[in-house]
Amino acid sequence: MTLSYPRPHRPNRARRVAALTAALLTVGVLAACSGDDGPERSADAFLAGWRSGDLQAVAIVDTTGAKVPAAEVAKEIKELSGELASTPPTVTRQGEPKITKNVATTTIRVDWPLPGQAHWTYDRDLRLVQGDDDQWQVMWEPRVIHEQLTKGDRLGLRRDTGSRAGVLDAAGQPIVSPRPVVRVGVQPNQVTDIKKLVEDLDGAFKAIRPALVPAVDLSDLPKRVAEADPGGLVEVVTLRDDAYRQIKSRIYDLPGTKFASDKLDLAPTREFARALLGSVDPAQADDLAAHPDRYVTGDLVGHGGLQGRYDERLRGAPGLTVVVERPDEGGKLAPTGAELFRQEPKPGEALKTTLDVATQNAADGALRAESRRAALVAVRVSDGAVLAAANGPGPAGENLAFDAQVPPGSTFKMVSALGLLDRGAVTLDGPVECKKTFTVDGRSFKNSDNFELGSVPFRTDFAKSCNTAFASLAPKLGGDGLAVAGRSLGLEGQWDLGTDAFTGKVSTGGSPAEQAAASFGQGTTLVSPLAMAGATAAVARGAFIQPKLLVDPAPAKPAATDGPLKPQSIEALRTMMREVVTAGTGSALKDVPGDEVYGKTGTAEYDDNPAHTHAWFVGWQGDVAFAVFVEKGGASTASAVPIAERFLRALR
């Protein structure tokens, strides 16, 4: 294209003389004009107007020198920007303009913000021409926006989501991986009796073990079938293959039912550490509203647990391509084939955990029959690795295993006994009276089922879980003895596991009655199953090591490892925890196959009604320490201990 410019303005004689005088007084040759009447001001005004959408302060001409209304140029810039119009670029002038005769050229840098904090940056030349009135005018054409744009073009943005990384188990294998599923649907024009179909499907779905499938709501199925394309397919539910096989004979021949095999990224089971891991779902409305620059409809987003906390790491970064589009004959935008910018997708980075699939399955299985909210945490004694974190019935995202803040009940006698042994206040065989009741400052304490043992060795008080014996010993711990013992087992510590966890709050000080209550896990002491599993592992190991969950990325500030616990105290405590199983409240576990089982039962009152209690059991077998908690579980021997037994038997 041949460009024509306005004829240069010829200054009069007086002005020529003034210019000559100025030139004689100036040393050197200027490459560009500066000052209020130079091209810089017009260029900067245009760049500001490009971003704001208001070019009224700018004089604009086209490549022939004809004036162009500022509003028309602003409109064209917006149209050319296409899908990028809502996020206009930052545009800055680079250096001083260069002037040849009455034409100035300045380099501008265009920086478009793209989704995911990406940027598309490039340089362009902006030309200005000096008019007859000596004012500098911007020379407009679509190439100002980008050299490959012409009138009618539009910038388009294409997004290519990167592959989401997995959460890995201790063996480095993906916990979530492609697993077979069957999609159950209904073809409307083959249904003979919709009411009977709904009844038959409902009965079949309810026959599936709850661990394999959530409740299926069929209440709107008749309406959806009636409104659907007669030859189409109405999706009912997607079942894991093992769940489908349980009821295949009941639903396969029902009139109108259709089945399609597929694979979905799933954990080994529906319940597998689901609160700890979280879920991955299509972007929801609140995700899109909260992060419009990060997610678009159809993206997979982590919700809750590790999937939510590490969503950006796991999902990686999407690939972005800026393309040129042009309306076709029907007015629909179509790509021209020109790509102006490309950023390749970045795959996500995996999380490696310490979870052990077999142990987690055993923990989930142990809680499967429990109707109350419950949790089980397993920790490897030798190195503190969290092997399992299971949660029973309750909201899917509720991680009671790590987050619960509840009284520990008599499981805390493990801590009290350690404190008493460390202070030399008791010995294994020294007599400590177990009365039916014991009163401190007018507050009466009693034992479960009001039993009494009389004067018996301390080891028997521990094995039979005598509250009154421990209440009578509370003064020997002093105001802070319980807290000191608890902290030696890691309670109240600043643990960095890579996810939230409650490490406990141990009662300290307080009235004599409060100290008596705290000695057997009541009062103001609060713990989580994870905290108690970690403390139990410390007893089994002989030293506290912070439980660990994430291997990569490794926690930045794990709690310091303490020195060894007093060997004499620990040996005595282990002896008593073994006797809980051989001759005490945990005797249901004495015939569990494998290594010897050690433990402590616990029943914890959680309000002013003594009949309202949580149930606990903490213990270890071999290299696996664990804590079982059942909310409102009543007697631990009837709820927590059977769960522990199912767990240990499943590990064999």
KAQUI-V753317 format. One record per residue. N is the residue number from 0. SS is DSSP state (A for helix, B for strand, O for the rest). OMEGA is omega in whole degrees, 0 to 359 (NA if undefined). NEAR is the number of other ideal C-beta (glycine too) atoms within 12 Angstrom. Layout:
n->N ss->SS omega->OMEGA near->NEAR
n->N ss->SS omega->OMEGA near->NEAR
//
This chain:
n->0 ss->O omega->177 near->9
n->1 ss->O omega->182 near->6
n->2 ss->O omega->174 near->16
n->3 ss->O omega->183 near->15
n->4 ss->O omega->175 near->26
n->5 ss->O omega->179 near->28
n->6 ss->O omega->181 near->13
n->7 ss->O omega->177 near->17
n->8 ss->O omega->180 near->19
n->9 ss->O omega->181 near->12
n->10 ss->O omega->179 near->16
n->11 ss->O omega->187 near->10
n->12 ss->A omega->182 near->10
n->13 ss->A omega->181 near->10
n->14 ss->A omega->179 near->14
n->15 ss->A omega->179 near->14
n->16 ss->A omega->180 near->13
n->17 ss->A omega->180 near->14
n->18 ss->A omega->180 near->17
n->19 ss->A omega->179 near->14
n->20 ss->A omega->180 near->12
n->21 ss->A omega->181 near->15
n->22 ss->A omega->181 near->14
n->23 ss->A omega->181 near->10
n->24 ss->A omega->183 near->10
n->25 ss->O omega->178 near->11
n->26 ss->O omega->179 near->8
n->27 ss->O omega->181 near->7
n->28 ss->O omega->179 near->8
n->29 ss->O omega->178 near->16
n->30 ss->O omega->181 near->16
n->31 ss->O omega->176 near->24
n->32 ss->O omega->174 near->27
n->33 ss->O omega->181 near->19
n->34 ss->O omega->187 near->14
n->35 ss->O omega->183 near->13
n->36 ss->O omega->178 near->16
n->37 ss->O omega->182 near->26
n->38 ss->A omega->183 near->39
n->39 ss->A omega->184 near->28
n->40 ss->A omega->180 near->27
n->41 ss->A omega->179 near->36
n->42 ss->A omega->181 near->43
n->43 ss->A omega->178 near->28
n->44 ss->A omega->179 near->29
n->45 ss->A omega->181 near->41
n->46 ss->A omega->177 near->34
n->47 ss->A omega->179 near->25
n->48 ss->A omega->176 near->28
n->49 ss->A omega->183 near->40
n->50 ss->A omega->184 near->27
n->51 ss->A omega->184 near->21
n->52 ss->O omega->181 near->21
n->53 ss->O omega->182 near->20
n->54 ss->O omega->186 near->31
n->55 ss->O omega->182 near->18
n->56 ss->O omega->187 near->20
n->57 ss->O omega->172 near->35
n->58 ss->O omega->187 near->33
n->59 ss->B omega->174 near->39
n->60 ss->B omega->174 near->34
n->61 ss->O omega->186 near->28
n->62 ss->O omega->176 near->25
n->63 ss->O omega->182 near->17
n->64 ss->O omega->179 near->25
n->65 ss->O omega->180 near->19
n->66 ss->B omega->179 near->23
n->67 ss->O omega->179 near->27
n->68 ss->O omega->182 near->18
n->69 ss->A omega->181 near->27
n->70 ss->A omega->180 near->17
n->71 ss->A omega->179 near->19
n->72 ss->A omega->178 near->34
n->73 ss->A omega->179 near->29
n->74 ss->A omega->181 near->18
n->75 ss->A omega->178 near->31
n->76 ss->A omega->180 near->42
n->77 ss->A omega->180 near->26
n->78 ss->A omega->178 near->26
n->79 ss->A omega->182 near->35
n->80 ss->A omega->175 near->35
n->81 ss->A omega->183 near->34
n->82 ss->A omega->179 near->26
n->83 ss->A omega->186 near->35
n->84 ss->O omega->183 near->24
n->85 ss->O omega->178 near->18
n->86 ss->O omega->183 near->23
n->87 ss->O omega->184 near->27
n->88 ss->O omega->166 near->32
n->89 ss->B omega->184 near->20
n->90 ss->B omega->183 near->32
n->91 ss->B omega->177 near->22
n->92 ss->B omega->182 near->32
n->93 ss->B omega->178 near->24
n->94 ss->B omega->184 near->19
n->95 ss->B omega->178 near->21
n->96 ss->B omega->173 near->34
n->97 ss->B omega->186 near->24
n->98 ss->B omega->172 near->26
n->99 ss->B omega->186 near->18
n->100 ss->O omega->183 near->14
n->101 ss->O omega->180 near->29
n->102 ss->B omega->178 near->30
n->103 ss->B omega->177 near->35
n->104 ss->B omega->179 near->29
n->105 ss->B omega->177 near->38
n->106 ss->B omega->177 near->23
n->107 ss->B omega->177 near->34
n->108 ss->B omega->182 near->22
n->109 ss->B omega->183 near->36
n->110 ss->B omega->180 near->25
n->111 ss->B omega->172 near->33
n->112 ss->B omega->180 near->21
n->113 ss->B omega->180 near->31
n->114 ss->A omega->177 near->32
n->115 ss->A omega->178 near->28
n->116 ss->A omega->175 near->15
n->117 ss->B omega->179 near->28
n->118 ss->B omega->174 near->21
n->119 ss->B omega->187 near->28
n->120 ss->B omega->178 near->23
n->121 ss->B omega->179 near->22
n->122 ss->B omega->176 near->18
n->123 ss->B omega->173 near->31
n->124 ss->B omega->175 near->26
n->125 ss->B omega->180 near->41
n->126 ss->B omega->176 near->36
n->127 ss->B omega->179 near->42
n->128 ss->B omega->181 near->41
n->129 ss->B omega->183 near->33
n->130 ss->O omega->180 near->27
n->131 ss->O omega->180 near->19
n->132 ss->O omega->180 near->14
n->133 ss->O omega->179 near->22
n->134 ss->O omega->180 near->27
n->135 ss->B omega->183 near->40
n->136 ss->B omega->178 near->38
n->137 ss->B omega->178 near->43
n->138 ss->B omega->188 near->39
n->139 ss->O omega->168 near->37
n->140 ss->O omega->182 near->30
n->141 ss->A omega->180 near->27
n->142 ss->A omega->176 near->22
n->143 ss->A omega->181 near->36
n->144 ss->O omega->175 near->38
n->145 ss->O omega->187 near->34
n->146 ss->O omega->182 near->18
n->147 ss->O omega->181 near->23
n->148 ss->O omega->172 near->32
n->149 ss->O omega->184 near->20
n->150 ss->O omega->180 near->21
n->151 ss->O omega->179 near->19
n->152 ss->B omega->176 near->32
n->153 ss->B omega->173 near->36
n->154 ss->B omega->177 near->40
n->155 ss->B omega->181 near->30
n->156 ss->B omega->177 near->36
n->157 ss->B omega->186 near->26
n->158 ss->B omega->180 near->28
n->159 ss->B omega->184 near->23
n->160 ss->O omega->177 near->28
n->161 ss->O omega->180 near->25
n->162 ss->O omega->181 near->21
n->163 ss->O omega->179 near->32
n->164 ss->O omega->183 near->32
n->165 ss->O omega->169 near->33
n->166 ss->B omega->187 near->47
n->167 ss->B omega->175 near->27
n->168 ss->O omega->184 near->34
n->169 ss->O omega->179 near->27
n->170 ss->O omega->180 near->17
n->171 ss->O omega->180 near->18
n->172 ss->O omega->180 near->19
n->173 ss->B omega->174 near->27
n->174 ss->O omega->176 near->38
n->175 ss->O omega->180 near->37
n->176 ss->B omega->181 near->21
n->177 ss->B omega->181 near->14
n->178 ss->B omega->184 near->25
n->179 ss->B omega->176 near->21
n->180 ss->B omega->175 near->26
n->181 ss->B omega->178 near->31
n->182 ss->B omega->181 near->24
n->183 ss->B omega->180 near->39
n->184 ss->B omega->180 near->30
n->185 ss->B omega->174 near->37
n->186 ss->O omega->189 near->26
n->187 ss->A omega->186 near->27
n->188 ss->A omega->176 near->19
n->189 ss->A omega->178 near->23
n->190 ss->O omega->181 near->30
n->191 ss->O omega->181 near->17
n->192 ss->O omega->186 near->15
n->193 ss->A omega->181 near->28
n->194 ss->A omega->179 near->15
n->195 ss->A omega->178 near->16
n->196 ss->A omega->180 near->31
n->197 ss->A omega->180 near->30
n->198 ss->A omega->182 near->19
n->199 ss->A omega->179 near->30
n->200 ss->A omega->182 near->37
n->201 ss->A omega->179 near->25
n->202 ss->A omega->180 near->18
n->203 ss->A omega->182 near->30
n->204 ss->A omega->180 near->30
n->205 ss->A omega->179 near->21
n->206 ss->A omega->179 near->20
n->207 ss->O omega->177 near->29
n->208 ss->O omega->183 near->23
n->209 ss->O omega->181 near->23
n->210 ss->O omega->185 near->28
n->211 ss->O omega->184 near->31
n->212 ss->O omega->174 near->29
n->213 ss->O omega->178 near->22
n->214 ss->O omega->181 near->13
n->215 ss->O omega->180 near->28
n->216 ss->O omega->181 near->15
n->217 ss->O omega->187 near->27
n->218 ss->O omega->182 near->12
n->219 ss->O omega->183 near->16
n->220 ss->A omega->178 near->32
n->221 ss->A omega->181 near->24
n->222 ss->A omega->180 near->14
n->223 ss->A omega->178 near->23
n->224 ss->A omega->182 near->33
n->225 ss->A omega->185 near->16
n->226 ss->A omega->185 near->13
n->227 ss->O omega->172 near->25
n->228 ss->O omega->184 near->14
n->229 ss->O omega->180 near->16
n->230 ss->O omega->182 near->13
n->231 ss->O omega->182 near->18
n->232 ss->O omega->176 near->24
n->233 ss->B omega->182 near->34
n->234 ss->B omega->181 near->23
n->235 ss->B omega->181 near->38
n->236 ss->B omega->172 near->31
n->237 ss->B omega->183 near->27
n->238 ss->B omega->168 near->37
n->239 ss->B omega->185 near->33
n->240 ss->A omega->181 near->25
n->241 ss->A omega->176 near->22
n->242 ss->A omega->179 near->31
n->243 ss->A omega->183 near->31
n->244 ss->A omega->178 near->21
n->245 ss->A omega->187 near->23
n->246 ss->A omega->183 near->32
n->247 ss->A omega->183 near->22
n->248 ss->A omega->182 near->13
n->249 ss->A omega->186 near->22
n->250 ss->A omega->188 near->35
n->251 ss->O omega->184 near->19
n->252 ss->O omega->178 near->15
n->253 ss->O omega->181 near->31
n->254 ss->O omega->176 near->21
n->255 ss->O omega->182 near->34
n->256 ss->B omega->179 near->36
n->257 ss->B omega->185 near->26
n->258 ss->B omega->179 near->28
n->259 ss->B omega->178 near->19
n->260 ss->B omega->182 near->19
n->261 ss->B omega->173 near->21
n->262 ss->B omega->177 near->16
n->263 ss->B omega->176 near->22
n->264 ss->B omega->185 near->26
n->265 ss->B omega->171 near->30
n->266 ss->O omega->181 near->36
n->267 ss->O omega->175 near->29
n->268 ss->O omega->180 near->30
n->269 ss->O omega->185 near->29
n->270 ss->O omega->190 near->36
n->271 ss->O omega->177 near->41
n->272 ss->O omega->192 near->47
n->273 ss->A omega->179 near->39
n->274 ss->A omega->180 near->41
n->275 ss->A omega->183 near->50
n->276 ss->A omega->188 near->47
n->277 ss->O omega->182 near->31
n->278 ss->B omega->175 near->31
n->279 ss->B omega->186 near->34
n->280 ss->B omega->172 near->25
n->281 ss->B omega->182 near->18
n->282 ss->O omega->180 near->25
n->283 ss->O omega->184 near->21
n->284 ss->A omega->181 near->14
n->285 ss->A omega->174 near->13
n->286 ss->A omega->182 near->26
n->287 ss->A omega->181 near->19
n->288 ss->A omega->183 near->13
n->289 ss->A omega->184 near->14
n->290 ss->O omega->181 near->21
n->291 ss->O omega->180 near->18
n->292 ss->O omega->184 near->20
n->293 ss->O omega->186 near->26
n->294 ss->O omega->170 near->30
n->295 ss->O omega->180 near->24
n->296 ss->O omega->181 near->16
n->297 ss->O omega->177 near->16
n->298 ss->O omega->172 near->29
n->299 ss->B omega->186 near->30
n->300 ss->B omega->176 near->31
n->301 ss->B omega->179 near->35
n->302 ss->B omega->177 near->26
n->303 ss->O omega->176 near->28
n->304 ss->A omega->181 near->39
n->305 ss->A omega->179 near->43
n->306 ss->A omega->179 near->37
n->307 ss->A omega->183 near->29
n->308 ss->A omega->183 near->26
n->309 ss->O omega->184 near->32
n->310 ss->A omega->183 near->33
n->311 ss->A omega->179 near->25
n->312 ss->A omega->185 near->28
n->313 ss->A omega->186 near->37
n->314 ss->A omega->181 near->34
n->315 ss->O omega->181 near->28
n->316 ss->B omega->181 near->29
n->317 ss->O omega->171 near->34
n->318 ss->B omega->182 near->25
n->319 ss->B omega->177 near->34
n->320 ss->B omega->174 near->28
n->321 ss->B omega->184 near->38
n->322 ss->B omega->174 near->30
n->323 ss->B omega->178 near->34
n->324 ss->B omega->180 near->32
n->325 ss->B omega->180 near->27
n->326 ss->B omega->175 near->19
n->327 ss->O omega->184 near->13
n->328 ss->O omega->179 near->7
n->329 ss->O omega->179 near->7
n->330 ss->O omega->180 near->11
n->331 ss->O omega->181 near->11
n->332 ss->B omega->179 near->21
n->333 ss->B omega->181 near->19
n->334 ss->B omega->178 near->23
n->335 ss->B omega->183 near->22
n->336 ss->B omega->180 near->13
n->337 ss->B omega->175 near->23
n->338 ss->B omega->183 near->22
n->339 ss->B omega->182 near->34
n->340 ss->B omega->177 near->29
n->341 ss->B omega->172 near->20
n->342 ss->B omega->183 near->28
n->343 ss->O omega->178 near->16
n->344 ss->O omega->178 near->22
n->345 ss->B omega->181 near->23
n->346 ss->O omega->178 near->20
n->347 ss->O omega->177 near->27
n->348 ss->O omega->183 near->23
n->349 ss->O omega->169 near->29
n->350 ss->B omega->175 near->40
n->351 ss->B omega->181 near->30
n->352 ss->B omega->176 near->43
n->353 ss->O omega->185 near->39
n->354 ss->O omega->178 near->45
n->355 ss->O omega->187 near->31
n->356 ss->A omega->182 near->29
n->357 ss->A omega->180 near->23
n->358 ss->A omega->178 near->40
n->359 ss->A omega->178 near->40
n->360 ss->A omega->178 near->31
n->361 ss->A omega->179 near->32
n->362 ss->A omega->178 near->46
n->363 ss->A omega->180 near->42
n->364 ss->A omega->180 near->30
n->365 ss->A omega->181 near->39
n->366 ss->A omega->190 near->50
n->367 ss->O omega->183 near->28
n->368 ss->O omega->184 near->19
n->369 ss->O omega->181 near->37
n->370 ss->O omega->180 near->16
n->371 ss->O omega->176 near->25
n->372 ss->O omega->185 near->30
n->373 ss->B omega->179 near->44
n->374 ss->B omega->175 near->51
n->375 ss->B omega->177 near->58
n->376 ss->B omega->176 near->57
n->377 ss->B omega->182 near->52
n->378 ss->B omega->177 near->51
n->379 ss->B omega->185 near->33
n->380 ss->O omega->190 near->33
n->381 ss->O omega->184 near->21
n->382 ss->O omega->177 near->23
n->383 ss->O omega->181 near->40
n->384 ss->B omega->175 near->34
n->385 ss->B omega->183 near->49
n->386 ss->B omega->182 near->45
n->387 ss->B omega->174 near->49
n->388 ss->B omega->186 near->49
n->389 ss->B omega->177 near->50
n->390 ss->B omega->179 near->45
n->391 ss->O omega->183 near->41
n->392 ss->O omega->181 near->26
n->393 ss->O omega->178 near->25
n->394 ss->O omega->186 near->15
n->395 ss->O omega->184 near->24
n->396 ss->O omega->184 near->24
n->397 ss->O omega->183 near->24
n->398 ss->O omega->180 near->38
n->399 ss->A omega->183 near->38
n->400 ss->A omega->182 near->53
n->401 ss->A omega->192 near->43
n->402 ss->A omega->184 near->33
n->403 ss->O omega->175 near->41
n->404 ss->O omega->189 near->25
n->405 ss->B omega->177 near->40
n->406 ss->O omega->184 near->37
n->407 ss->O omega->182 near->56
n->408 ss->A omega->188 near->47
n->409 ss->A omega->172 near->51
n->410 ss->A omega->182 near->53
n->411 ss->A omega->173 near->52
n->412 ss->A omega->173 near->52
n->413 ss->A omega->181 near->54
n->414 ss->A omega->180 near->51
n->415 ss->A omega->181 near->55
n->416 ss->A omega->178 near->50
n->417 ss->A omega->179 near->43
n->418 ss->A omega->180 near->41
n->419 ss->A omega->179 near->39
n->420 ss->A omega->179 near->38
n->421 ss->A omega->182 near->29
n->422 ss->O omega->181 near->23
n->423 ss->O omega->183 near->15
n->424 ss->O omega->179 near->27
n->425 ss->O omega->170 near->34
n->426 ss->O omega->182 near->24
n->427 ss->O omega->188 near->28
n->428 ss->O omega->178 near->18
n->429 ss->O omega->184 near->23
n->430 ss->B omega->173 near->20
n->431 ss->B omega->186 near->35
n->432 ss->B omega->176 near->24
n->433 ss->B omega->181 near->36
n->434 ss->O omega->176 near->26
n->435 ss->O omega->176 near->21
n->436 ss->B omega->177 near->22
n->437 ss->B omega->187 near->32
n->438 ss->B omega->177 near->17
n->439 ss->B omega->179 near->27
n->440 ss->O omega->177 near->18
n->441 ss->O omega->178 near->10
n->442 ss->B omega->185 near->21
n->443 ss->B omega->177 near->20
n->444 ss->B omega->180 near->37
n->445 ss->B omega->180 near->26
n->446 ss->O omega->176 near->28
n->447 ss->A omega->181 near->32
n->448 ss->A omega->174 near->18
n->449 ss->A omega->181 near->17
n->450 ss->O omega->172 near->22
n->451 ss->O omega->183 near->22
n->452 ss->O omega->186 near->27
n->453 ss->B omega->180 near->18
n->454 ss->B omega->184 near->18
n->455 ss->B omega->176 near->26
n->456 ss->B omega->181 near->27
n->457 ss->A omega->180 near->36
n->458 ss->A omega->178 near->34
n->459 ss->A omega->174 near->31
n->460 ss->A omega->181 near->46
n->461 ss->A omega->183 near->52
n->462 ss->A omega->181 near->36
n->463 ss->A omega->177 near->36
n->464 ss->O omega->180 near->46
n->465 ss->O omega->181 near->43
n->466 ss->A omega->186 near->46
n->467 ss->A omega->177 near->36
n->468 ss->A omega->181 near->45
n->469 ss->A omega->177 near->46
n->470 ss->A omega->180 near->41
n->471 ss->A omega->181 near->33
n->472 ss->A omega->185 near->39
n->473 ss->A omega->180 near->40
n->474 ss->A omega->180 near->24
n->475 ss->A omega->176 near->29
n->476 ss->A omega->182 near->40
n->477 ss->O omega->184 near->24
n->478 ss->O omega->184 near->21
n->479 ss->O omega->184 near->20
n->480 ss->A omega->180 near->33
n->481 ss->A omega->180 near->50
n->482 ss->A omega->179 near->31
n->483 ss->A omega->179 near->25
n->484 ss->A omega->179 near->43
n->485 ss->A omega->180 near->43
n->486 ss->A omega->177 near->30
n->487 ss->A omega->177 near->35
n->488 ss->O omega->175 near->50
n->489 ss->O omega->181 near->44
n->490 ss->O omega->182 near->46
n->491 ss->O omega->183 near->31
n->492 ss->O omega->174 near->34
n->493 ss->O omega->182 near->19
n->494 ss->O omega->174 near->36
n->495 ss->O omega->181 near->22
n->496 ss->O omega->187 near->43
n->497 ss->O omega->175 near->32
n->498 ss->O omega->183 near->35
n->499 ss->O omega->177 near->24
n->500 ss->O omega->177 near->40
n->501 ss->O omega->185 near->30
n->502 ss->O omega->173 near->35
n->503 ss->O omega->174 near->41
n->504 ss->B omega->186 near->26
n->505 ss->O omega->178 near->41
n->506 ss->O omega->177 near->38
n->507 ss->O omega->182 near->26
n->508 ss->O omega->179 near->18
n->509 ss->O omega->181 near->27
n->510 ss->O omega->175 near->19
n->511 ss->A omega->179 near->25
n->512 ss->A omega->178 near->24
n->513 ss->A omega->179 near->24
n->514 ss->A omega->178 near->38
n->515 ss->A omega->179 near->37
n->516 ss->A omega->182 near->37
n->517 ss->A omega->183 near->48
n->518 ss->O omega->176 near->51
n->519 ss->O omega->168 near->48
n->520 ss->O omega->175 near->47
n->521 ss->O omega->181 near->42
n->522 ss->O omega->186 near->36
n->523 ss->O omega->179 near->25
n->524 ss->O omega->179 near->41
n->525 ss->B omega->180 near->31
n->526 ss->B omega->170 near->48
n->527 ss->O omega->174 near->40
n->528 ss->A omega->178 near->58
n->529 ss->A omega->181 near->50
n->530 ss->A omega->181 near->49
n->531 ss->A omega->175 near->58
n->532 ss->A omega->178 near->58
n->533 ss->A omega->179 near->51
n->534 ss->A omega->179 near->55
n->535 ss->A omega->177 near->50
n->536 ss->A omega->179 near->44
n->537 ss->A omega->177 near->43
n->538 ss->A omega->180 near->47
n->539 ss->A omega->184 near->40
n->540 ss->A omega->185 near->31
n->541 ss->O omega->179 near->26
n->542 ss->O omega->179 near->27
n->543 ss->O omega->168 near->39
n->544 ss->O omega->181 near->33
n->545 ss->O omega->172 near->38
n->546 ss->O omega->180 near->52
n->547 ss->B omega->182 near->35
n->548 ss->O omega->181 near->49
n->549 ss->B omega->176 near->33
n->550 ss->B omega->178 near->26
n->551 ss->B omega->4 near->21
n->552 ss->O omega->180 near->21
n->553 ss->O omega->178 near->17
n->554 ss->O omega->184 near->24
n->555 ss->O omega->186 near->11
n->556 ss->O omega->177 near->13
n->557 ss->O omega->179 near->24
n->558 ss->O omega->180 near->28
n->559 ss->O omega->177 near->16
n->560 ss->O omega->181 near->21
n->561 ss->O omega->175 near->24
n->562 ss->O omega->182 near->13
n->563 ss->O omega->173 near->18
n->564 ss->O omega->182 near->33
n->565 ss->O omega->185 near->23
n->566 ss->A omega->183 near->15
n->567 ss->A omega->179 near->18
n->568 ss->A omega->182 near->31
n->569 ss->A omega->179 near->29
n->570 ss->A omega->179 near->21
n->571 ss->A omega->180 near->32
n->572 ss->A omega->177 near->44
n->573 ss->A omega->179 near->36
n->574 ss->A omega->181 near->30
n->575 ss->A omega->180 near->41
n->576 ss->A omega->173 near->44
n->577 ss->A omega->182 near->32
n->578 ss->A omega->172 near->33
n->579 ss->A omega->182 near->44
n->580 ss->A omega->184 near->36
n->581 ss->A omega->186 near->24
n->582 ss->A omega->184 near->21
n->583 ss->O omega->188 near->37
n->584 ss->O omega->179 near->45
n->585 ss->O omega->186 near->44
n->586 ss->A omega->177 near->23
n->587 ss->A omega->183 near->30
n->588 ss->A omega->188 near->42
n->589 ss->O omega->179 near->26
n->590 ss->O omega->176 near->15
n->591 ss->O omega->183 near->31
n->592 ss->O omega->178 near->16
n->593 ss->O omega->181 near->20
n->594 ss->O omega->178 near->20
n->595 ss->O omega->179 near->25
n->596 ss->B omega->176 near->41
n->597 ss->B omega->180 near->40
n->598 ss->B omega->175 near->54
n->599 ss->B omega->176 near->52
n->600 ss->B omega->178 near->50
n->601 ss->B omega->173 near->51
n->602 ss->B omega->188 near->42
n->603 ss->B omega->174 near->44
n->604 ss->B omega->182 near->29
n->605 ss->O omega->172 near->28
n->606 ss->O omega->185 near->14
n->607 ss->O omega->180 near->8
n->608 ss->O omega->182 near->9
n->609 ss->O omega->180 near->20
n->610 ss->O omega->181 near->14
n->611 ss->O omega->185 near->17
n->612 ss->B omega->167 near->35
n->613 ss->B omega->179 near->42
n->614 ss->B omega->182 near->44
n->615 ss->B omega->160 near->55
n->616 ss->B omega->174 near->58
n->617 ss->B omega->180 near->55
n->618 ss->B omega->176 near->52
n->619 ss->B omega->172 near->46
n->620 ss->B omega->183 near->38
n->621 ss->O omega->184 near->25
n->622 ss->O omega->182 near->23
n->623 ss->B omega->172 near->43
n->624 ss->B omega->185 near->51
n->625 ss->B omega->174 near->57
n->626 ss->B omega->178 near->56
n->627 ss->B omega->179 near->52
n->628 ss->B omega->176 near->53
n->629 ss->B omega->180 near->46
n->630 ss->O omega->181 near->34
n->631 ss->O omega->186 near->27
n->632 ss->O omega->180 near->36
n->633 ss->O omega->181 near->28
n->634 ss->O omega->182 near->28
n->635 ss->A omega->181 near->42
n->636 ss->A omega->181 near->34
n->637 ss->A omega->183 near->22
n->638 ss->O omega->185 near->37
n->639 ss->A omega->181 near->52
n->640 ss->A omega->176 near->41
n->641 ss->A omega->176 near->31
n->642 ss->A omega->178 near->44
n->643 ss->A omega->180 near->54
n->644 ss->A omega->179 near->36
n->645 ss->A omega->180 near->32
n->646 ss->A omega->184 near->47
n->647 ss->A omega->179 near->41
n->648 ss->A omega->180 near->21
n->649 ss->A omega->180 near->30
n->650 ss->A omega->183 near->32
n->651 ss->O omega->NA near->18
//
